[in-house]
């Protein structure tokens, strides 16, 4: 006596719907729920971050850069006057001394070309 073969398993369906449709619906529901839960806090944090960054640039960075520019101008004026008074005369005298040197191009004779060891 032989036993009959069991019938092929029937794929389970949820509430009579296709599993792909159920997956899509659950994915969309999860996305919308997370959007409702997370959108407002993320928007609030992003807004606060942008406000803090704007405040920092307007009230801290810009005045600091302006002050640095003013201070650098004063330091440059000071260094220019010190260098002009200390090194200026030396450089102008060296220029006068070295300006008298004449450099020309001429052909060396064979007696002038010698190998020195």
VEXKEMI-373410 format. One record per residue (C-alpha): x, y, z; residue in three letters. Coordinates in steps of 0.05 Angstrom, whole numbers, plus 5000, padded with zeros to 4 digits. Example, Ala and Ser with C-alpha at 12.3 -4.5 7.8 and 13.67 -1.06 7.14 Angstrom:
BEGIN
+------+------+------+------+
|    x |    y |    z | rest |
+------+------+------+------+
| 5246 | 4910 | 5156 |  ALA |
| 5273 | 4979 | 5143 |  SER |
+------+------+------+------+
//
This chain:
BEGIN
+------+------+------+------+
|    x |    y |    z | rest |
+------+------+------+------+
| 5000 | 5000 | 5000 |  UNK |
| 5030 | 5066 | 4981 |  UNK |
| 5019 | 5134 | 5012 |  UNK |
| 4997 | 5190 | 4968 |  UNK |
| 5047 | 5246 | 4955 |  UNK |
| 5032 | 5310 | 4994 |  UNK |
| 5006 | 5369 | 4955 |  UNK |
| 5055 | 5424 | 4937 |  UNK |
| 5059 | 5478 | 4991 |  UNK |
| 5017 | 5539 | 4978 |  UNK |
| 5055 | 5605 | 4987 |  UNK |
| 5028 | 5642 | 5047 |  UNK |
| 4995 | 5708 | 5032 |  UNK |
| 4979 | 5762 | 5082 |  UNK |
| 4906 | 5781 | 5081 |  UNK |
| 4901 | 5754 | 5011 |  UNK |
| 4953 | 5803 | 4983 |  UNK |
| 5015 | 5790 | 4944 |  UNK |
| 5080 | 5792 | 4987 |  UNK |
| 5111 | 5845 | 4942 |  UNK |
| 5052 | 5891 | 4954 |  UNK |
| 5058 | 5878 | 5030 |  UNK |
| 5133 | 5894 | 5028 |  UNK |
| 5121 | 5959 | 4990 |  UNK |
| 5065 | 5980 | 5037 |  UNK |
| 5106 | 5965 | 5099 |  UNK |
| 5167 | 6001 | 5070 |  UNK |
| 5126 | 6063 | 5054 |  UNK |
| 5093 | 6062 | 5122 |  UNK |
| 5160 | 6056 | 5157 |  UNK |
| 5189 | 6112 | 5115 |  UNK |
| 5131 | 6159 | 5129 |  UNK |
| 5132 | 6143 | 5203 |  UNK |
| 5207 | 6156 | 5209 |  UNK |
| 5199 | 6220 | 5169 |  UNK |
| 5146 | 6245 | 5217 |  UNK |
| 5188 | 6226 | 5277 |  UNK |
| 5256 | 6251 | 5252 |  UNK |
| 5241 | 6309 | 5205 |  UNK |
| 5225 | 6361 | 5257 |  UNK |
| 5285 | 6348 | 5303 |  UNK |
| 5333 | 6345 | 5244 |  UNK |
| 5305 | 6409 | 5215 |  UNK |
| 5310 | 6442 | 5284 |  UNK |
| 5382 | 6420 | 5293 |  UNK |
| 5402 | 6442 | 5223 |  UNK |
| 5369 | 6510 | 5234 |  UNK |
| 5406 | 6520 | 5300 |  UNK |
| 5472 | 6499 | 5268 |  UNK |
| 5463 | 6548 | 5211 |  UNK |
| 5443 | 6604 | 5259 |  UNK |
| 5505 | 6591 | 5303 |  UNK |
| 5550 | 6589 | 5243 |  UNK |
| 5521 | 6654 | 5216 |  UNK |
| 5528 | 6688 | 5284 |  UNK |
| 5600 | 6665 | 5290 |  UNK |
| 5619 | 6692 | 5222 |  UNK |
| 5583 | 6758 | 5229 |  UNK |
| 5601 | 6776 | 5301 |  UNK |
| 5668 | 6739 | 5312 |  UNK |
| 5705 | 6723 | 5248 |  UNK |
| 5693 | 6787 | 5209 |  UNK |
| 5715 | 6834 | 5264 |  UNK |
| 5775 | 6791 | 5279 |  UNK |
| 5796 | 6793 | 5206 |  UNK |
| 5787 | 6869 | 5204 |  UNK |
| 5829 | 6877 | 5267 |  UNK |
| 5883 | 6832 | 5238 |  UNK |
| 5883 | 6873 | 5174 |  UNK |
| 5891 | 6938 | 5214 |  UNK |
| 5947 | 6908 | 5258 |  UNK |
| 5984 | 6880 | 5198 |  UNK |
| 5982 | 6948 | 5164 |  UNK |
| 6014 | 6980 | 5226 |  UNK |
| 6067 | 6926 | 5231 |  UNK |
| 6083 | 6934 | 5157 |  UNK |
| 6091 | 7009 | 5165 |  UNK |
| 6137 | 6999 | 5225 |  UNK |
| 6181 | 6947 | 5190 |  UNK |
| 6185 | 6990 | 5127 |  UNK |
| 6210 | 7050 | 5165 |  UNK |
| 6260 | 7010 | 5206 |  UNK |
| 6288 | 6974 | 5145 |  UNK |
| 6291 | 7038 | 5104 |  UNK |
| 6330 | 7073 | 5159 |  UNK |
| 6377 | 7015 | 5176 |  UNK |
| 6387 | 6976 | 5112 |  UNK |
| 6370 | 7030 | 5061 |  UNK |
| 6437 | 7068 | 5065 |  UNK |
| 6477 | 7003 | 5064 |  UNK |
| 6441 | 6977 | 5003 |  UNK |
| 6447 | 7043 | 4966 |  UNK |
| 6522 | 7047 | 4980 |  UNK |
| 6533 | 6975 | 4958 |  UNK |
| 6494 | 6991 | 4896 |  UNK |
| 6539 | 7050 | 4881 |  UNK |
| 6602 | 7008 | 4892 |  UNK |
| 6579 | 6950 | 4850 |  UNK |
| 6552 | 6995 | 4795 |  UNK |
| 6623 | 7012 | 4773 |  UNK |
| 6638 | 6939 | 4755 |  UNK |
| 6638 | 6929 | 4680 |  UNK |
| 6625 | 6861 | 4651 |  UNK |
| 6643 | 6849 | 4579 |  UNK |
| 6648 | 6791 | 4532 |  UNK |
| 6714 | 6777 | 4497 |  UNK |
| 6752 | 6718 | 4469 |  UNK |
| 6807 | 6687 | 4511 |  UNK |
| 6873 | 6673 | 4478 |  UNK |
| 6906 | 6605 | 4485 |  UNK |
| 6958 | 6633 | 4534 |  UNK |
| 6903 | 6659 | 4579 |  UNK |
| 6868 | 6592 | 4580 |  UNK |
| 6908 | 6549 | 4627 |  UNK |
| 6893 | 6490 | 4670 |  UNK |
| 6908 | 6501 | 4742 |  UNK |
| 6912 | 6444 | 4791 |  UNK |
+------+------+------+------+
//
